[in-house]
Amino acid sequence: MARIAFDPEEAAGLRRAAAEEFTTAPALAYVLERLAAEGIDLDGCVPWETLRAEAGLTDDGGARVA
């Protein structure tokens, strides 16, 4: 399993950002805290190209119109 782990300084920065966002954006704070604690599981990530194709976007950024 491939995983991006944040070093202690980066994790502390994510936790500070989470604390700042908690009152106005608790969902964002939750995500930031989880990133700090667990890193990112790259095996669970969807490639950017796949997301663009599923959204019907072309290489020039425009949406395909039927």
GIMO-V530848 format. One line per field, one symbol per residue. phi: phi as a letter, one per 30 degrees, with the letter a starting at -180 (. if undefined). burial: I if it has 24 or more other ideal C-beta (glycine too) atoms within 12 Angstrom, else O. Layout:
phi->???
burial->???
This chain:
phi->.cbcccdedddddddddddddedcbdddeddddddddcibdddcdceedddddddiccddidddcd
burial->OOOOOOOOOOOOOIOOOIOOOOOOOOOOOOOIIOIIOOOOOOOOOOOOOOOOOOOOOOOOOOOOOO
